[in-house]
Amino acid sequence: MSIGVARARGLEGIRTDPSLIRWNLSVAVLYEEAVRRSEGEIAAGGPLACKTGQHTGRSPNDKFIVREASSEAHVAWGAVNRPMTEAQFGALHADLLNALTGRELFVQDCYAGADPSHRLPVRIITEYAWHSLFARYMFIVDQAAPSESTHVPEFTVISIPSFKADPARHGTNSTTVIAVHFAKKLVLIGGTSYAGEIKKSVFSILNYVLPLKGVLPMHCSANIGAGGDTALFFGLSGTGKTTLSSDPDRLLIGDDEHGWSDRGVFNFEGGCYAKTIRLSAEAEPQIYATTRRFGTVLENVVVDPDTRVLDLDDDRLTENTRAAYPISFIENAVPSGQGGHPRNIVMLTADAFGVLPPIARLAPAAAMYHFLSGYTAKVAGTEKGLKEPKATFSTCFGAPFLPLPPSRYAQMLGEKIARHGARVWLVNTGWTGGPHGVGSRMKIAYTRAMIRAALSGALDAVAYERDPIFNLELPTSCPDVPADVLTPRSTWTRGAEYDHQARQLARMFVDNFKTFEGGVTAEVVAAGPHG
């Protein structure tokens, strides 16, 4: 039997008994369903612990955008945005729907975007109950919204991990696929149980539709101080974006994805998706507490089979262990998910080479340079065969999720910084005193002190020196931070070794930025390192 037309948006063509479509189930019921279906187990304290199998992270090489008339001219085609033909998508869609014949499915009707003026109605259809719970947290459930019989999603995401794509028939690289069709407003996900694909698919959609409406989508966290000042934290995974924005002295707007409109900043999501590997109750008390309570969904966290006690230090399944939970689990979260125009913008990097300064002030041109660069570094051991730190440049701190040309987002950010007078800072949460394996990770207490000083204005009146290699303005003093920590060269045992490594990284910056030189001003190019 086919599902009725009135509530079928995204479900058309699925031949199953309507009673098997489970609509907008609550947290408690989804817990019961996940356990009943052996999708996860309840760990000590109450979180639902699930495993994702082969895929413990995103599959960027398996993501495609359908090349079609309405979006073709806007999309920046290439290694990130791989094309799929309409015929291939049509076959993929038909085969996926056919595979769902007689299957039980879970549906969540929700929104992406806390600002009512810009929120996007979405429908998330999943094979797993725990994925439905994940979606209920990652997006916004409006209790006053219409029921499923009248909710009209603008975009629909269908996530079926058991479905395997056929590369010969569907034009994919493997049996895993994430395919976006902007004209049909549909995303198909198959062959992966990693829940983050659902979240990032919607983020990619917002990165396409919002700039066309004058709203800047951003891969950043955001919070608000006691004086009402909003701050943004850009950064790739592992740089401390979630940790540093979860500050007990500031109100959390959101931990990962935001929009910046003419009215201010707004969260895209209704929850948080935090890394938990080696999480500390002392350093990250708010996030740590969520791993010990009912409602949190844990991904690939090792659980003792007898006591069900978590081991957050165990990385045998993956370094990318995660916790998903509603933002209300953070006591000082902003209920509206909205804030004013940012007074400060922090760009986070985890430099595993140990040569970038722990904090630097960025002029507008330098802010554009580092936003387009989107630098961080992977450390040895995080990838198979990786023996030493590896530089990673992810444009706008979110290259895998940007359908439009990167210059579009950078131009919008530059215009908003100029219009609203935001101050910009580059903060290195990585290594000091030497590279990974020699030096040590920057103390989080120092990083928090530097950010606190930057946001409060305490760094406005101190003296600054220009770094001769990275061309950055470095404060010579900062409350609660030793002076020698502020100058990375002084933390190395041998200055000549620092100079050699710093020049190597500077050349990496210069080589990477050649891609953007034709689309920015000479002032922006000159603001980068002197490689």
C-alpha positions in Angstrom: 0.0 0.0 0.0 1.3 3.5 -0.8 1.4 6.3 1.8 -1.4 8.9 1.4 -0.5 12.0 -0.6 -1.3 14.5 2.2 1.6 13.3 4.3 3.9 11.8 1.6 6.4 14.5 0.9 9.6 12.5 0.5 7.8 9.2 1.0 6.3 9.0 -2.4 6.8 5.6 -4.0 7.6 3.7 -0.8 5.4 0.6 -0.9 4.8 -0.3 2.7 2.0 -0.4 5.3 1.5 3.1 6.6 1.5 1.6 10.1 5.1 0.9 9.7 6.0 4.6 9.3 6.7 5.8 12.8 6.1 9.6 12.9 7.9 12.0 15.3 8.4 9.5 18.1 9.5 11.0 21.5 12.9 10.4 23.0 11.8 7.7 25.4 10.0 5.8 22.7 13.0 6.0 20.4 15.1 4.6 23.2 12.8 1.7 23.4 12.8 1.2 19.7 16.6 1.3 19.4 17.0 -1.3 22.2 14.2 -3.5 20.8 15.9 -3.5 17.4 19.3 -4.1 18.9 20.7 -0.8 17.5 22.3 0.2 20.8 22.6 -0.4 24.5 21.8 1.8 27.6 25.1 2.6 29.3 25.7 3.5 33.0 24.0 6.8 33.7 21.4 6.5 31.0 23.0 7.4 27.6 22.2 5.3 24.5 25.4 3.9 23.1 25.4 2.9 19.4 28.1 1.7 17.0 28.4 2.8 13.4 30.4 -0.2 12.0 32.7 0.4 9.1 32.1 4.1 8.8 33.1 6.0 11.9 33.3 9.3 10.2 32.1 11.1 7.0 32.8 9.7 3.6 33.7 12.8 1.5 34.6 10.8 -1.6 31.1 9.4 -1.7 29.2 12.7 -1.8 27.6 13.9 -5.0 25.5 16.8 -6.2 23.1 16.2 -9.2 24.0 18.4 -12.1 20.7 19.9 -13.1 19.5 23.2 -14.7 18.4 25.1 -11.5 21.7 24.7 -9.6 24.4 23.9 -12.2 25.6 27.5 -12.7 25.9 28.1 -8.9 27.8 25.0 -7.8 31.6 25.1 -7.6 32.2 21.7 -9.4 35.3 19.8 -8.6 36.9 17.4 -6.1 34.5 18.5 -3.3 31.3 18.9 -5.3 31.3 15.8 -7.6 28.6 15.7 -10.3 26.0 13.0 -10.6 23.6 12.9 -13.6 19.9 13.1 -13.3 19.6 9.6 -14.8 22.0 8.2 -12.2 20.1 9.9 -9.4 16.8 8.6 -10.8 18.0 5.1 -10.8 19.5 5.5 -7.3 16.2 6.9 -6.0 14.1 4.1 -7.6 16.4 1.4 -6.3 16.5 2.8 -2.8 12.7 3.1 -2.6 12.3 -0.5 -3.9 14.6 -1.7 -1.2 12.3 -0.2 1.4 9.3 -2.3 0.4 7.6 -3.5 3.6 10.2 -1.9 5.9 9.7 0.0 9.1 10.8 3.6 8.9 11.2 6.5 11.3 10.3 10.1 10.4 11.1 13.3 12.1 9.5 16.6 11.0 11.6 19.5 12.2 13.4 22.7 11.2 17.0 23.9 10.5 17.5 27.4 11.7 16.4 29.1 14.9 15.5 32.4 13.3 11.9 32.1 12.2 12.6 34.4 9.2 15.2 31.9 7.8 14.3 28.5 9.2 14.1 25.6 6.7 11.4 22.9 7.2 13.0 19.5 6.8 11.9 15.9 7.0 14.4 13.2 8.1 13.4 9.6 7.1 15.6 7.0 8.7 16.0 3.2 8.8 17.3 3.3 12.4 15.5 4.5 15.4 18.7 6.0 16.9 19.2 8.0 13.7 15.7 9.4 14.2 16.7 10.4 17.8 19.9 12.0 16.5 17.9 14.0 14.0 15.5 15.1 16.7 18.4 16.6 18.5 20.4 18.0 15.6 17.4 19.9 14.2 14.7 22.0 15.9 11.4 20.4 16.9 8.7 23.1 17.1 6.1 21.9 19.6 3.7 24.4 18.2 4.3 23.4 14.6 1.8 21.6 12.4 1.4 17.9 12.7 2.9 15.5 10.2 -0.2 15.6 8.2 0.3 19.2 7.3 4.1 19.8 7.8 5.5 20.6 4.4 9.2 20.0 4.3 11.3 22.2 2.0 14.0 19.4 1.8 13.8 15.7 2.7 16.7 13.5 3.8 16.4 9.7 3.4 19.1 7.7 5.3 19.2 3.9 4.7 22.5 2.4 5.9 21.6 -1.1 4.7 21.2 0.1 1.1 24.3 -0.4 -1.0 24.8 1.8 -4.1 25.9 0.2 -7.4 28.8 2.2 -8.8 28.2 0.9 -12.4 24.5 1.8 -12.3 24.5 4.9 -10.0 27.8 6.5 -10.9 29.2 6.3 -7.3 32.7 5.6 -6.2 31.6 2.8 -3.9 28.6 1.2 -2.3 28.3 4.3 0.0 26.5 7.3 -1.3 25.4 10.8 -0.2 23.5 12.4 -3.1 22.0 15.9 -3.1 19.4 17.0 -5.7 18.7 20.7 -5.2 15.8 20.9 -7.7 14.0 17.9 -6.2 15.0 19.1 -2.7 16.0 15.6 -1.8 19.1 13.9 -0.2 19.7 10.2 -0.4 22.2 8.5 2.0 23.1 4.8 1.7 25.8 2.4 2.9 26.9 4.3 6.0 25.6 4.3 9.6 27.6 7.4 10.6 24.9 9.8 11.8 27.0 12.8 11.0 26.2 12.4 7.3 22.5 13.4 8.1 23.6 16.5 10.0 26.1 17.6 7.4 23.8 17.0 4.5 21.4 19.6 5.9 24.3 21.9 6.5 25.3 21.6 2.9 21.8 22.5 1.8 21.8 25.6 4.0 25.2 26.5 2.6 23.6 26.6 -0.8 20.2 28.3 -0.2 21.1 30.9 2.5 23.8 32.9 0.6 21.3 33.3 -2.2 19.1 35.1 0.4 21.9 37.2 1.8 22.5 35.1 4.9 26.1 33.8 5.6 26.1 30.2 6.7 29.1 29.4 9.0 30.8 26.3 10.4 31.3 27.8 13.8 30.1 27.8 17.4 28.7 30.9 19.1 28.1 32.3 22.6 27.1 35.5 24.4 28.7 37.3 27.3 27.1 38.9 30.3 27.1 42.2 28.5 25.3 40.8 25.5 28.3 40.5 23.3 28.2 37.7 20.8 31.4 35.8 19.8 32.0 33.3 17.0 34.4 30.4 17.1 35.5 29.0 13.7 37.5 25.8 13.6 37.8 22.3 12.1 37.3 19.1 14.1 39.7 18.8 17.0 40.5 22.5 17.3 38.3 23.0 20.4 35.3 24.7 18.8 32.7 22.9 21.0 34.9 22.9 24.1 35.8 26.6 24.1 32.3 27.8 23.3 30.9 25.8 26.2 32.0 28.4 28.7 30.1 28.5 32.1 30.6 32.3 32.2 28.9 32.8 28.8 25.6 31.7 27.3 25.8 29.1 24.5 24.0 29.9 21.3 25.2 26.7 19.5 28.3 24.5 19.1 28.7 24.0 15.3 26.6 25.7 12.6 25.2 29.2 12.5 23.8 31.8 10.1 24.7 35.5 10.1 21.8 37.6 8.8 21.0 41.3 8.9 19.5 40.7 12.3 22.4 38.9 13.9 23.6 35.3 14.5 21.3 32.3 14.8 21.9 28.6 15.4 21.0 26.1 12.7 20.6 23.3 15.2 18.7 22.2 18.3 21.5 20.2 19.8 25.2 19.5 20.0 27.5 16.9 18.5 30.6 16.8 20.6 33.7 14.7 20.3 34.2 12.7 23.5 37.6 11.0 23.1 39.6 11.6 26.3 36.9 14.0 27.5 37.7 15.4 31.0 35.4 16.3 33.8 37.9 18.9 34.8 38.5 20.6 31.5 35.1 20.1 29.8 32.6 19.7 32.7 29.5 20.7 30.7 30.1 18.3 27.9 31.4 15.5 30.2 28.2 15.7 32.2 26.0 14.9 29.1 27.7 11.6 28.7 26.3 10.5 32.0 22.6 11.1 31.5 19.5 9.8 29.9 18.8 11.2 26.4 22.4 11.5 25.1 23.3 9.4 22.1 26.9 8.1 22.1 28.6 7.0 18.9 31.4 4.4 19.1 32.2 5.0 22.7 33.5 1.8 24.3 31.2 0.4 27.0 32.1 -2.3 29.5 29.9 -5.3 28.6 29.2 -6.2 32.3 29.0 -2.8 34.2 28.0 -0.7 31.1 30.5 1.9 32.4 31.9 4.2 29.6 35.6 4.4 28.8 36.0 7.8 27.1 39.8 7.2 26.8 39.4 4.0 24.7 39.9 4.7 21.0 39.8 1.1 19.7 36.8 1.8 17.5 37.8 5.3 16.4 39.3 8.6 17.6 36.0 10.2 16.4 33.8 9.2 19.3 30.8 11.4 19.6 27.9 12.5 21.9 24.7 14.0 20.5 22.4 15.7 22.9 19.8 18.5 23.0 21.3 22.0 23.6 19.0 22.2 26.7 21.5 19.8 28.4 23.8 22.8 28.6 22.5 24.8 31.5 23.5 28.2 30.2 22.3 27.7 26.6 20.3 30.5 24.9 16.7 29.1 24.5 16.0 31.2 21.4 19.3 30.1 19.6 19.8 33.6 18.5 22.2 36.5 19.3 23.3 39.9 18.0 26.0 40.7 15.5 29.3 39.3 16.8 31.8 41.7 18.5 34.6 39.1 18.3 35.4 36.3 15.9 37.9 33.6 16.9 39.5 31.4 14.2 40.8 28.2 15.9 43.6 26.0 14.6 45.4 23.0 16.2 48.9 23.4 14.9 50.6 20.1 15.4 53.9 21.6 14.1 54.1 23.7 17.2 55.0 27.0 15.5 51.9 29.2 15.3 51.4 31.6 18.2 48.7 30.8 20.8 46.9 34.0 19.9 47.2 36.7 17.3 45.1 39.7 16.3 44.0 39.8 12.7 43.4 42.9 10.6 40.5 42.6 8.2 42.7 41.5 5.3 44.5 38.9 7.4 41.1 37.7 8.6 40.1 37.0 5.0 43.4 35.3 4.4 43.0 32.9 7.3 39.3 32.3 6.7 40.1 31.2 3.1 43.0 29.1 4.3 41.1 27.3 7.1 44.3 25.7 8.5 44.7 23.0 11.0 47.0 20.0 11.3 46.4 16.3 11.7 48.6 14.5 14.2 50.5 11.3 13.8 48.3 8.3 14.5 44.9 9.8 13.6 45.1 8.3 10.0 46.6 5.0 8.8 50.2 5.5 7.8 50.5 9.1 9.2 53.9 9.3 10.9 54.2 13.0 11.4 52.0 16.1 11.5 50.1 16.9 8.3 48.9 20.3 7.3 45.2 20.5 6.4 43.6 23.5 4.7 39.8 23.5 4.6 38.5 26.6 3.0 36.2 28.7 5.2 36.7 26.0 7.9 34.2 23.9 6.1 35.3 23.0 2.5 33.4 19.7 2.3 30.1 21.4 2.9 30.4 24.4 0.5 28.4 24.0 -2.7 29.1 27.6 -3.9 32.6 29.0 -4.7 34.6 29.7 -1.5 35.1 33.3 -2.5 31.3 33.9 -2.1 31.4 33.0 1.6 34.7 34.9 2.2 33.3 38.0 0.6 30.2 37.9 2.7 32.2 37.5 5.9 34.5 40.4 5.0 31.5 42.6 4.3 29.9 41.7 7.6 33.1 42.2 9.6 33.5 45.7 8.1 29.9 46.6 8.6 29.7 45.6 12.2 33.3 46.3 13.3 34.0 42.8 14.6 37.5 42.0 16.0 39.1 38.9 14.7 41.6 36.6 16.5 43.7 33.6 15.4 44.0 31.1 18.3 46.3 28.0 18.2 45.0 25.2 20.5 47.7 22.8 19.2 51.3 22.3 20.2 53.9 24.4 21.8 57.6 23.8 22.5 58.0 21.5 19.5 55.8 19.5 17.1 53.5 16.7 18.2 55.7 14.0 19.8 58.2 16.5 21.1 56.3 19.5 22.4 53.1 19.5 24.5 49.5 20.5 23.8 48.7 24.1 24.7 47.2 24.1 28.2 43.4 24.6 27.9 43.6 27.0 30.9 45.9 29.2 29.0 43.7 29.1 25.9 40.6 30.0 28.0 42.5 32.9 29.6 43.6 34.3 26.2 40.1 34.0 24.8 38.7 35.6 27.9 41.1 38.5 27.6 40.3 38.9 23.9 36.5 38.9 24.4 36.7 41.2 27.4 38.8 43.8 25.6 41.8 43.2 27.9 44.1 42.7 24.9 43.1 46.0 23.3 45.5 48.1 25.3 48.6 45.8 25.4 51.6 46.1 23.2 51.9 44.0 20.0 54.9 42.6 18.0 54.8 41.4 14.4 55.9 37.8 13.8 58.5 38.0 11.0 57.5 34.7 9.4 53.8 34.4 9.8 53.1 38.2 9.6 50.9 38.1 12.6 50.3 40.7 15.4 51.2 39.0 18.7 50.3 40.5 22.1 53.3 40.8 24.4 51.3 40.2 27.5 48.0 38.6 28.6 46.4 38.1 32.0 47.0 34.7 33.5 49.3 33.6 30.7 53.2 33.4 31.1 54.8 35.9 28.7 57.1 33.2 27.1 54.0 31.2 26.1 52.9 34.0 23.8 56.0 33.8 21.6 56.2 30.3 20.2 59.9 30.5 19.3 60.8 31.0 23.0 59.2 27.7 24.0 61.5 25.7 21.7 64.8 24.4 23.0 66.5 25.2 19.8 65.5 28.4 18.0 67.0 27.3 14.7 64.8 24.3 14.6 61.7 26.5 15.2 62.8 28.8 12.4 63.1 25.9 10.0 59.8 24.4 10.9 58.0 27.8 10.8 59.3 28.6 7.4 58.2 25.2 6.1 54.6 25.8 7.4 54.7 29.4 6.0 55.5 28.0 2.5 52.6 25.5 2.9 50.3 28.5 3.5 51.6 30.4 0.5 51.4 27.4 -1.8 47.8 26.7 -0.7 46.7 30.3 -1.1 47.7 30.5 -4.8 44.3 29.0 -5.6 42.6 32.1 -4.2 45.1 34.9 -5.3 43.1 35.7 -8.5 39.9 36.4 -6.5 41.1 38.6 -3.7 42.8 41.9 -3.4 46.6 42.4 -3.2 46.1 43.5 0.4 44.7 40.1 1.4 47.5 38.2 -0.4 50.1 40.4 1.4 48.5 39.7 4.8 49.6 36.1 4.7 52.9 34.5 5.9 56.2 35.4 4.3 57.1 32.0 2.9 
